Structure formats: C-alpha cells, structure tokens
Amino acid sequence: MEQVRDILQTARSGRITKMREYQHIDFKEEAGRRQGSDILTGTPKNPEAATKLADEVSCMANTPGGGVLIVGVDGHTGAIIGTELHIDWLRSRICHAVDVAPDIVQETVEGQRLLVIYVAEAPEPVQDTLDRLRWRVGDRCEPVDRSEWWQHLRQQRNYDVMAQVTDLDVKYVRSQATHFVRESRKDLDVLTDRELLIQLGAVSSQEFLTRAGQLLFVSAGKTLIDLSIFDVPGGQILKRISGSPEMSLLEQLDQIERALTIEDKDATVSVGLADRMIPQIPFSAVRESLLNGVIHRDWNRSEPTEVRWFDVDSMLVARSPGGFPGAITSKNVLSNRSARYPALADLFRAIGLVDKQGVGVDRMYQAMIALGHRPPVIKVRS
C-alpha cells in the first residue's frame, strides 16, 4: 500500500513523524515488552502480543475496506521500537484466535524490523478473543452490533442474499423459536424478543427481519428437514419424521434432533474398570451434521435437507441440496473455510449453535475418531 510506504518514509531520528489519525492504519507497540521506561528484548514468539494483535485484526476485518496494522511503533509518540515476532507463527496464532489469516510483510525502518499486517474486509462479522464485535471509528475500535454491521453490507453491491431485508417485522416471529435460542444462550434470557433479535443481528436497523432471520424464526410453511429411519441401507423405512411446516427452521432442527436422540441408543464402553454408557454416534457429531446440512445447503432449491438413520450399524447420512460452496471440495473440506451464505452462518454462530467458521467438520472428525469410529465421509451427491 503506497500510503503505508509514505508513512514509513517519514521516519527521522528513530520516530515516525507522520502520525495523524487514520481510520484504516494503526500503529501498535508489541505488547508485553515495556516495563516502565525500559523495553525488553523481543522474541520470535510472544503469546500476549499475538492475542492483542488478533483483537486488532478482528476490528480491522470488521471495518469497511479493512485496514493495516504497523507493528513495532509506539502509537502515541511514533517511536520505532521494532519487533522480532516470527511472521508464520504470528499469522497462525491470529488465525487460530479469530479465524482471519492476514498478509504480514516485514519492513526495515531506521535499522529496526517492523511488521505490516494487511487485513482484508471480512465477508461476515469477526468476534475478537473476548467475543466482542468491534470496528474502526476514526482512529479507534468501537463496539458495533450485528444489525448495524449487516446494514452496512446491504448497502454494498453483491452482498449475501440472506442479509437482505424482508417486509416481516417481529410480530411474525414464533415464540417457540426464540425460546429455543434462550435455551442455547442463557445470557439472552432477560431480553425481550425484539432486543434478542437485534442482539443476534436477525433484524435490520428498521427492525424488519433479514432473510436469515425469517428462515430461523418464522413459520416456514413447508418441511425443511426430513428424517427417514431404515433397518438397513436399501431396506424398509421403519419410521419417517418430517419437520412440521408450521415451524421455523430452528424448531424443525430441534424436532429432528430430538428424534435422532431416541434412535441413537447408548452403547456400553469399558473405561478402565468401569463401564460407561455413551451414544452410538456422539451427540456433537449428530448436531454438526444437521447444522452443516442446513447452513451450507443451496436455499434456492426447494427440496428439504434429507437425513437418514440406519439401525443396523447406527449410521447417519445427511444429504444437503446443492454442491459444495465456493472452492470447497471433498479433498480440502478440512483445510478450507467457505460459507455459501455468510449472514446465515453468522446468525447460527450468534445463537451459539456453531463456533467460528469452519470448525464444525473438524469437530465431527474428532468426535467420531475419539470413540474409535471411522471418520465421516463428505462428498458431492451423485
């Protein structure tokens, strides 16, 4: 970025002299090295600094247009302190903390090593390590709620269709759906339905539901998830549970999940001298398969997400309409992160049903392998 180069070229006598306020550029001293008036020698790995920078990266990622962090400069005086942080280590720690992998470039200024962190604007809100949602206002990070963040995105071209505003207001929201949210997020229990939906980002600033909010909280008018119980693959259907059309997506998810809990019978596992009763398929793996089946499906297609349970070997199959989103394939599903509808994925994240983007598949693998099961198979439906 030419503006960064121009700023660094103003260095004189160990200081950056061009230190006016910037919305998209911030100067950061490496945390943990200052003790009084002394600056400790830098090291390649500094966990405290990595956490602080991850929080700043999340703030920049939420800011329209993204931004730049110049590490190794006192933000108040412009004094060039330098940094020895290892680039690959730092990028990995930031990515693990806030799921953003920024571009990091080394620069030498006045004989000191600086790091310039380039942060692209995120396609969905990014929470920091303290679960705060912030963006840059002037020269500092300020809180922003999800509704305001998505309102900004709606004003841009080619935004997520699930972020579009409908003509439905809060009166269309089903109380059973908001009750489900309160069961998942006890901290939201004191809020009214209106306040809860604003907190989650399910409504616009004018308090009309987004398409994602409508999908999760308003009666669908059709079955969105369909569960069939078989004795064996290719065998007879023993039972069929279809999501009730009058329910919202959240309620239909709960309905199918409860049915699967009954089918997923406990098995006895010996742990040392004791026996433990655990489900045939870990509950976390069952939930993640259902969530992936609805979050990442193609909602332009009318058929429901199809779930099948086979009694003979306690096998679960979830068929999600539409192929893999973005550049995801069956070969890179564990290493790549992509959401077909970022606003929908973020709403599920705000409710507390999923963690940061892309960890659901990893969780399924871990839960299955930990109990000695074969890992899940994820492929495009033929």
C-alpha positions as CSV (number, residue, x, y, z in Angstrom):
1,M,0.0,0.0,0.0
2,E,1.5,3.3,-1.1
3,Q,0.1,5.2,1.9
4,V,2.0,2.8,4.3
5,R,5.2,3.3,2.3
6,D,4.7,7.1,2.5
7,I,4.2,6.9,6.3
8,L,7.3,4.8,6.9
9,Q,9.4,7.1,4.8
10,T,8.7,9.9,7.2
11,A,10.9,8.2,9.8
12,R,13.5,10.6,11.4
13,S,15.8,10.1,14.4
14,G,14.0,6.9,15.4
15,R,10.5,8.1,15.1
16,I,7.6,8.0,12.6
17,T,6.8,11.7,12.1
18,K,3.5,11.3,10.1
19,M,1.2,10.2,13.0
20,R,-2.1,11.9,12.3
21,E,-5.3,10.0,12.8
22,Y,-6.1,7.2,10.3
23,Q,-9.2,5.1,10.2
24,H,-7.6,2.3,8.2
25,I,-4.0,2.4,9.6
26,D,-3.0,1.9,13.2
27,F,0.4,1.7,15.0
28,K,1.0,-1.0,17.6
29,E,3.8,-1.5,20.0
30,E,4.5,-5.1,20.7
31,A,2.6,-5.9,23.9
32,G,4.4,-7.4,26.9
33,R,7.8,-5.8,26.2
34,R,7.5,-2.5,28.1
35,Q,8.4,-2.4,31.8
36,G,8.3,1.1,33.0
37,S,10.6,3.1,30.8
38,D,12.5,0.0,29.7
39,I,11.8,-2.1,26.5
40,L,12.7,-5.7,26.9
41,T,14.4,-7.6,24.1
42,G,12.0,-9.0,21.6
43,T,11.5,-12.7,20.9
44,P,10.1,-14.6,17.9
45,K,7.1,-15.9,20.0
46,N,5.1,-13.6,22.2
47,P,1.6,-15.1,23.1
48,E,0.5,-11.9,24.8
49,A,1.3,-9.8,21.7
50,A,-0.3,-12.3,19.4
51,T,-3.6,-12.1,21.4
52,K,-3.6,-8.3,21.4
53,L,-2.9,-8.2,17.7
54,A,-5.6,-10.8,17.0
55,D,-8.1,-8.5,18.6
56,E,-6.9,-5.6,16.5
57,V,-7.1,-7.7,13.3
58,S,-10.7,-8.7,14.1
59,C,-11.5,-5.0,14.5
60,M,-9.9,-4.1,11.1
61,A,-11.6,-7.1,9.4
62,N,-15.0,-5.7,10.5
63,T,-14.2,-2.2,9.2
64,P,-15.4,-1.3,5.7
65,G,-12.4,-1.6,3.5
66,G,-10.3,-3.5,6.0
67,G,-7.1,-1.9,7.2
68,V,-3.4,-2.1,8.2
69,L,-1.5,-2.6,11.5
70,I,2.1,-1.4,11.7
71,V,3.7,-3.4,14.5
72,G,6.8,-2.1,16.3
73,V,5.9,1.5,16.6
74,D,4.6,3.4,19.7
75,G,1.2,4.6,18.7
76,H,1.4,7.7,20.9
77,T,4.9,9.0,20.2
78,G,5.8,7.3,16.9
79,A,8.9,5.9,18.5
80,I,10.3,3.0,16.5
81,I,10.7,0.1,18.9
82,G,10.8,-2.8,16.4
83,T,9.7,-6.4,16.8
84,E,11.2,-9.9,16.4
85,L,7.9,-11.7,16.1
86,H,8.1,-14.6,13.6
87,I,5.7,-14.0,10.7
88,D,4.4,-17.5,10.1
89,W,4.0,-18.1,13.9
90,L,2.1,-14.8,14.3
91,R,-0.2,-15.4,11.3
92,S,-1.0,-18.9,12.7
93,R,-1.8,-17.6,16.2
94,I,-4.0,-14.9,14.8
95,C,-5.9,-17.3,12.5
96,H,-6.4,-19.7,15.4
97,A,-7.7,-16.9,17.6
98,V,-10.1,-15.1,15.3
99,D,-10.2,-17.2,12.1
100,V,-8.5,-14.5,10.0
101,A,-5.2,-15.1,8.3
102,P,-3.8,-11.7,7.3
103,D,-1.0,-10.9,5.0
104,I,2.1,-10.0,7.0
105,V,5.1,-8.2,5.5
106,Q,8.5,-7.3,7.1
107,E,9.9,-3.8,6.7
108,T,13.1,-2.3,7.9
109,V,12.9,1.3,9.1
110,E,15.8,3.2,10.7
111,G,17.6,-0.2,11.2
112,Q,14.6,-1.6,13.1
113,R,12.4,-4.5,11.9
114,L,8.7,-3.8,11.7
115,L,5.8,-5.9,10.6
116,V,3.0,-4.6,8.5
117,I,-0.2,-6.6,8.8
118,Y,-2.7,-6.1,5.9
119,V,-6.3,-7.1,6.9
120,A,-8.9,-7.5,4.3
121,E,-12.6,-6.6,4.9
122,A,-14.3,-9.8,6.2
123,P,-17.4,-11.2,4.5
124,E,-19.1,-11.7,7.9
125,P,-18.7,-10.3,11.4
126,V,-15.5,-11.4,13.2
127,Q,-15.5,-11.6,17.0
128,D,-12.3,-11.0,18.9
129,T,-10.8,-13.2,21.6
130,L,-13.2,-11.7,24.2
131,D,-16.2,-12.3,21.9
132,R,-16.6,-8.6,21.2
133,L,-17.7,-7.3,17.9
134,R,-15.8,-4.0,17.1
135,W,-14.9,-1.9,14.1
136,R,-12.8,1.2,13.5
137,V,-14.5,4.6,14.1
138,G,-11.9,7.3,13.4
139,D,-8.7,6.2,15.0
140,R,-10.0,3.6,17.5
141,C,-12.0,0.4,17.8
142,E,-15.6,0.9,18.9
143,P,-18.4,-1.7,19.6
144,V,-20.8,-2.4,16.7
145,D,-23.9,-4.7,16.8
146,R,-24.6,-7.3,14.2
147,S,-27.6,-5.4,12.8
148,E,-25.5,-2.3,12.1
149,W,-22.7,-4.4,10.6
150,W,-25.1,-6.2,8.2
151,Q,-26.8,-2.9,7.4
152,H,-23.5,-1.6,6.1
153,L,-23.0,-4.7,3.9
154,R,-26.5,-4.4,2.5
155,Q,-25.5,-1.0,1.1
156,Q,-22.8,-2.6,-1.0
157,R,-23.2,-4.5,-4.2
158,N,-23.2,-8.3,-4.4
159,Y,-23.9,-8.8,-0.8
160,D,-25.2,-12.1,0.7
161,V,-28.9,-12.7,-0.2
162,M,-29.5,-14.0,3.4
163,A,-28.7,-10.5,4.6
164,Q,-31.5,-9.0,2.5
165,V,-34.3,-7.3,4.5
166,T,-37.8,-8.7,4.2
167,D,-41.1,-6.9,4.9
168,L,-41.7,-9.0,8.0
169,D,-41.4,-7.5,11.4
170,V,-41.0,-9.0,14.9
171,K,-44.7,-9.9,15.2
172,Y,-44.2,-12.8,12.8
173,V,-41.5,-14.4,15.0
174,R,-42.6,-17.6,16.7
175,S,-42.2,-17.6,20.4
176,Q,-41.1,-21.3,20.3
177,A,-38.1,-20.3,18.1
178,T,-37.0,-17.5,20.5
179,H,-37.4,-19.9,23.4
180,F,-35.0,-22.3,21.6
181,V,-32.5,-19.5,21.4
182,R,-32.8,-18.7,25.1
183,E,-32.1,-22.4,25.9
184,S,-28.9,-22.1,23.9
185,R,-27.9,-18.6,25.1
186,K,-28.9,-18.2,28.8
187,D,-27.3,-14.7,28.8
188,L,-30.1,-13.6,26.4
189,D,-32.9,-14.8,28.7
190,V,-33.6,-11.3,30.1
191,L,-34.1,-9.7,26.7
192,T,-37.4,-9.2,25.0
193,D,-37.9,-10.8,21.6
194,R,-37.2,-7.5,19.9
195,E,-34.0,-7.0,21.9
196,L,-32.9,-10.6,21.4
197,L,-33.3,-10.3,17.6
198,I,-31.4,-7.1,17.5
199,Q,-28.6,-8.6,19.5
200,L,-28.3,-11.5,17.2
201,G,-28.4,-9.4,14.0
202,A,-31.6,-11.1,12.8
203,V,-33.3,-7.8,12.0
204,S,-32.3,-4.6,10.2
205,S,-31.8,-1.2,11.8
206,Q,-35.5,-0.6,10.8
207,E,-36.4,-3.8,12.8
208,F,-37.5,-5.8,9.8
209,L,-36.3,-9.4,9.7
210,T,-33.5,-10.4,7.3
211,R,-34.0,-13.4,5.1
212,A,-31.8,-15.4,7.5
213,G,-33.9,-14.2,10.4
214,Q,-37.1,-15.1,8.6
215,L,-35.7,-18.6,7.9
216,L,-34.8,-19.3,11.5
217,F,-37.7,-17.6,13.4
218,V,-40.8,-17.5,11.2
219,S,-43.1,-20.4,10.2
220,A,-41.6,-22.0,7.1
221,G,-44.8,-23.2,5.5
222,K,-43.1,-26.4,4.4
223,T,-40.8,-29.2,5.5
224,L,-37.2,-28.1,5.6
225,I,-35.7,-31.2,7.1
226,D,-36.9,-34.8,6.5
227,L,-35.7,-37.8,8.6
228,S,-36.2,-41.4,7.5
229,I,-35.4,-44.4,9.8
230,F,-34.2,-47.6,7.9
231,D,-33.4,-51.0,9.2
232,V,-30.5,-51.5,6.7
233,P,-29.2,-49.5,3.7
234,G,-31.6,-50.1,0.9
235,G,-34.1,-51.7,3.3
236,Q,-37.6,-50.7,4.5
237,I,-38.4,-47.4,6.0
238,L,-39.3,-48.1,9.6
239,K,-40.3,-44.5,10.5
240,R,-40.4,-41.1,9.0
241,I,-40.3,-37.8,10.8
242,S,-40.8,-34.6,8.7
243,G,-40.2,-31.2,10.0
244,S,-43.6,-29.6,10.7
245,P,-44.4,-27.0,8.1
246,E,-45.8,-24.5,10.7
247,M,-42.5,-24.5,12.4
248,S,-39.4,-22.3,11.7
249,L,-36.1,-23.8,10.8
250,L,-34.8,-23.7,14.4
251,E,-37.9,-25.6,15.6
252,Q,-37.6,-28.2,12.8
253,L,-33.9,-28.7,13.7
254,D,-34.9,-29.3,17.3
255,Q,-37.7,-31.7,16.3
256,I,-35.3,-33.8,14.1
257,E,-32.5,-33.7,16.7
258,R,-34.8,-35.0,19.4
259,A,-36.0,-37.8,17.1
260,L,-32.4,-38.8,16.4
261,T,-31.6,-38.8,20.1
262,I,-34.1,-41.5,20.6
263,E,-32.7,-43.6,17.7
264,D,-29.1,-43.1,18.7
265,K,-29.2,-45.7,21.5
266,D,-26.5,-45.9,24.2
267,A,-23.7,-48.5,24.0
268,T,-21.6,-49.8,26.8
269,V,-17.9,-48.8,26.7
270,S,-15.3,-50.0,29.2
271,V,-13.1,-47.3,30.6
272,G,-10.5,-48.9,32.9
273,L,-12.5,-50.9,35.5
274,A,-15.7,-49.0,34.9
275,D,-18.4,-49.2,32.2
276,R,-19.8,-46.1,30.6
277,M,-23.0,-45.6,28.6
278,I,-22.4,-43.4,25.5
279,P,-24.4,-42.8,22.3
280,Q,-23.5,-44.9,19.3
281,I,-22.8,-41.7,17.4
282,P,-21.5,-38.7,19.6
283,F,-24.2,-36.1,20.0
284,S,-21.8,-33.4,18.8
285,A,-21.3,-35.2,15.5
286,V,-25.0,-35.7,15.0
287,R,-25.7,-32.0,15.7
288,E,-22.8,-30.8,13.4
289,S,-24.1,-33.0,10.5
290,L,-27.6,-31.5,10.8
291,L,-26.2,-27.9,11.1
292,N,-23.9,-28.4,8.1
293,G,-26.9,-29.8,6.2
294,V,-28.9,-26.6,6.6
295,I,-26.3,-23.8,6.9
296,H,-24.4,-24.7,3.8
297,R,-27.1,-26.0,1.5
298,D,-28.4,-24.2,-1.5
299,W,-31.6,-22.4,-0.3
300,N,-32.6,-21.7,-3.9
301,R,-33.6,-25.3,-4.1
302,S,-37.0,-26.4,-2.8
303,E,-36.4,-29.9,-1.5
304,P,-35.7,-30.5,2.2
305,T,-32.4,-31.4,3.7
306,E,-32.7,-35.2,3.8
307,V,-31.5,-37.2,6.9
308,R,-31.3,-41.0,7.0
309,W,-30.7,-43.2,10.0
310,F,-29.8,-46.9,9.6
311,D,-30.5,-49.0,12.7
312,V,-28.3,-52.0,11.8
313,D,-25.0,-50.1,12.2
314,S,-26.1,-46.8,13.7
315,M,-25.2,-44.9,10.6
316,L,-26.3,-41.3,9.9
317,V,-26.5,-39.8,6.4
318,A,-27.3,-36.1,5.8
319,R,-27.9,-35.0,2.2
320,S,-27.7,-31.3,1.7
321,P,-29.2,-29.9,-1.5
322,G,-26.6,-28.2,-3.7
323,G,-22.9,-28.9,-4.2
324,F,-20.0,-27.6,-2.1
325,P,-19.9,-23.8,-1.7
326,G,-17.1,-21.7,-3.1
327,A,-13.8,-23.5,-3.7
328,I,-14.6,-26.3,-1.2
329,T,-14.2,-29.9,-2.3
330,S,-14.3,-33.3,-0.6
331,K,-10.5,-33.2,-0.6
332,N,-10.0,-29.8,1.1
333,V,-13.1,-29.6,3.3
334,L,-10.9,-29.9,6.4
335,S,-8.5,-27.1,5.4
336,N,-10.7,-24.6,3.6
337,R,-13.3,-22.3,5.0
338,S,-16.2,-21.0,3.0
339,A,-19.9,-20.2,3.7
340,R,-22.4,-20.1,0.9
341,Y,-24.5,-17.6,3.0
342,P,-22.3,-15.8,5.5
343,A,-25.2,-14.0,7.1
344,L,-26.9,-17.3,7.8
345,A,-23.8,-18.9,9.2
346,D,-23.2,-15.8,11.4
347,L,-26.7,-16.0,12.8
348,F,-26.2,-19.6,13.8
349,R,-22.9,-18.5,15.4
350,A,-24.6,-15.7,17.3
351,I,-27.2,-18.1,18.7
352,G,-24.3,-20.3,19.9
353,L,-25.1,-23.4,17.8
354,V,-21.8,-23.2,16.0
355,D,-18.4,-21.8,16.8
356,K,-16.1,-19.8,14.5
357,Q,-16.4,-20.5,10.8
358,G,-15.3,-23.9,9.5
359,V,-14.7,-25.8,12.8
360,G,-17.8,-28.0,12.6
361,V,-16.4,-30.6,10.2
362,D,-13.2,-30.8,12.3
363,R,-15.4,-31.4,15.4
364,M,-17.2,-34.2,13.7
365,Y,-14.0,-35.9,12.8
366,Q,-12.6,-35.5,16.3
367,A,-15.8,-36.7,18.0
368,M,-16.0,-39.8,15.8
369,I,-12.4,-40.8,15.9
370,A,-12.1,-40.3,19.6
371,L,-14.7,-43.2,20.1
372,G,-13.0,-45.5,17.6
373,H,-15.4,-44.8,14.8
374,R,-14.4,-44.3,11.2
375,P,-14.2,-40.6,10.2
376,P,-17.2,-39.1,8.5
377,V,-17.3,-39.2,4.7
378,I,-18.2,-35.9,3.0
379,K,-18.8,-35.9,-0.8
380,V,-20.9,-34.4,-3.6
381,R,-24.1,-36.3,-4.1
382,S,-24.1,-38.3,-7.3
